[in-house]
Structure formats: C-alpha cells, structure tokens
Amino acid sequence: MTSASRLIVASACLMGSALGFEALAGFKMPSLQGMQKAAANKAQFGDKKLAVVTGTSSGLGRATARALLRTGEYHVIGAVRDLDKMELIAELDDFDMSSFTAMECDLNDFSCVRSFCDEVVKFANDKPLDRLVCNAAVYQPSLDYPKFSKDNIEQQMQTNFLSHFMMISLLMPVMTGTSETTRPRITMVGSVTGNDNTVGGGGVYPIADLKELEGLKAGARNPISMMDGYSFNGAKGYKDSKLALMMLSNMLHDKYHRQTGIAFSSIYPGCIAESPLFREKRPWFRKYFPVFMKFITGGYVGEEEAGQRLFQVMHDPRCTKSGVYWSWNGGPREGRGAEAIEKGGQIAGAGGAGGGWDSIYENDQSDKVLDTRKAAALWEYATAVTGVTWPEANQPKSPCPTLKVVGMATSFLERREEQKRMAVRPGIDGVLASTKTEPAMFDRQIQMIKDLQTKLLGDVPEEAVAGSNMFDVGVASVKKPASA
C-alpha cells in the first residue's frame, strides 16, 4: 500500500463518520490493467460523465438528450427500441455523435434488457456510470384488452416498471459516488397520476391503487394483466406502473443511498400534453387535451421545457439530494381562464410552463407512494418476476484494518458460540433447558479468546454477576415506587 493510500484509509478511520466511509465506497487500489483502461477511457470520453437515458428517440427522452449534449459534459447512451429511427432523430436534432451512442433496448423483452446492460458495461470499460434515467413508457388507456410483451406480461407493467426495475439492478453496481457534487444519480420519471394527493392523481378516474399486489405476487403472466390482479383497465395500468416506479425510488433510497452514494429520486416534469405518449388516444383527445391542460388546469408544459426539467435533476448540483420527488411551479392556484389566454397558457402552478430552474421544489408524496409495507412487497414480487438479484443492503463500514482483523476473530467466535446456543430451543422443541453441553471443536481456542478479552477489558463487575437494584445505589433521578 502506498503512503497516499495509507493516508486515505487512516483519515477515514480518524473521521469515524459515515461520510468518510461513503467517500471511500468506490475506492480501489490502482493496477496496471486499471490504468490502461483509464487511459483508453480518457481518450474516448475525456472528462465527460456517462449518462444512460431510456426512450431518447421521442418525447421527453429526446428533449433531455438534446439538453445533455448541449452542455458538452456528458456522453449519452440512448436506450431505444428502433435504432434506425434514433439515427434519423439524431441527424434532425444535430446530435454530437462523438458524445452520443444509441443502443438497442426493447423494454418489452427482459432478455433484450439484459443484453443492453451487458453492452453498456462493456462499452463503459470500467468507467463508472454517472446517470441513469428511467424515462421510456407506453400509455394504452383506450384498449379494452391488454397487450402482452415477449415475456407474456402486460406491456405497460413491463415497459414502464419491471424492465426499469431490472435495468437498475444490473447497472447500479457500476455506479459509484465520490462527493456531494459528483455523486451519481438514478432518476425515475413519475407522474402526477400516480400521486393521489393531487387533483390530477386523486380527482380523475381511475385512481392508482396497487391494492395487495395479488397480480404481481401470482407471477404477472398472461392472463394476469394488472398488478392488483383484477380485470384490465388500460388507464389504471399506466397509473399503477407510475405509482410503482415512484415507490421503487423510495425503496432504493432507503436500501442503498448510504452505502453507494447514489442519489435516487423521482420527478413530475408537468403534463406534456402533445407528447407521443398519447399516440394511442383518439384524435379528438389529442386535439383538445393540450388546450384543456394549457388554459384550464395550467398543467401544460412543452417537450423542450420538460426536457430541461429532467436535465436539471440530472445536472443541477442542488439535485444531489436523495429520496426526493421533484416538481416545478407549485399547484394549480392562480392565473386560470382569461389570464391564461393573455399569457398563452403560462399559469403559475400545476407543474405548468414557466418558472425556470428556480421554481423546482421537493413535492409531497402521497400515502400510497410512502407505504413502506406495500413497497417491501412490491420489491419482493418484482424481484421474483424479473429474476434479478440485488446486493445486500448495508450501511457504510469503516475501512480501518483494525476492524477487519478484530472482525474476523469475532465472526469465528460468533459462529461457534451460536451453534452451541442454538442446539436446543427450550419450551419450543419440547425439551427443558440443558445446563451441560458437549465439548465442541475449537472450544479451547474460543476460551483463549475469552480469556484474552477478560485481560484486555477487565473483570465483570460483581453487580453484573449478582444483580443490583438501581433504587439501592443512589440513582437520584429515579423515584422508588411506593410499596403495594
């Protein structure tokens, strides 16, 4: 170990704080192969961050990719189903192709999602990913029957939620955090429709509600078409998928933020009423819905501005906070009707247009989004359906060598002692507690460890052996209860 490495480890030990250990979470000793890869990555990417965005060939994802590329600070990997279409869009939008790479990713096919993630990891060449945006979605509210994916799962459920669930599990291990300003971010594009503490989510039928997740629990394969296990409703299926995605963001924050340094968040960028997301709606709806959102509710926002908002959460140093549901421009409170017409639909509130970056705020999440019991079930069932594995959720641990040495000895002692202690369960296995145990292997070594502990720590106080009464040892702050 070099002197610099010793200094880093020693500093973290002396700091004795989770922040210090978090900063070392991604630290690795340099190697010749690692240095060669770093040099190759420097030549290919320069100092640019790697950002993965799903659905960059249209709508919000397209606008977000444009915004990222304009900064010159990112190399964007666009996850798209149709590479030919993406090539045309990139040409139309004048993408800097030295900073943009399109990769095939059909979110209706788990095997394709796995192949995409493998390709990303290979392409990154050990360069950590900095951003992952789960944006792509399908919306099928007009269907009277469900459409099923290649995996025989209802398309909205798989595209909007389950495939992103899988993608995060596969890409999160190659994302590392280093500081408050550069820590990686995983962002879910949620929806007001999945948050029923608003007019848009709680006042428009059908309302998102996962109930007890019986459909997901049963495997979610055809003929099951809804997470709750009941009959198909296209609009509710979409809203349920967005509710699940927002719950996932909170679960990831609770489980992994401290140990990985990744900032997990969800956003509602406003209603992009003219988005291709509504391509399966009837023509009259596509014509009048933007008018309604612009002049009546004030929730309307254009694709370009929505893209800027998603870009902000990926780029703005203020958005490194984890466990947040980001929104813009308040609630639908003022400026409707004639005033909206005068302003061309720019109403204060509802996530509508205008306000700029300074209008961002941490929005309230509904009770359903914050339901930790149901979120745990969602996690369990989605893991079973997708077949993914997740790393153990652990708090940051001290990198101090002393802890590792002492910990190894303690772990050995723990295993042996627990084996003896768990040999019988008095009152449960139908036997009484035994006062004698058979000699076990390594008992002599274990006793030596215990003797060493006694010498280092001193003898156990007599009061601990014989028992004591706090009312008899002068504890002034505790009054002795009156005798019965």
Beta strands, then each sheet from edge to edge (+ up, - down):
strand 1: 49-54
strand 2: 74-80
strand 3: 100-104
strand 4: 131-134
strand 5: 185-189
strand 6: 263-267
strand 7: 324-328
strand 8: 360-362
sheet 1: 3+ 2+ 1+ 4+ 5+ 6+ 7+ 8-
end
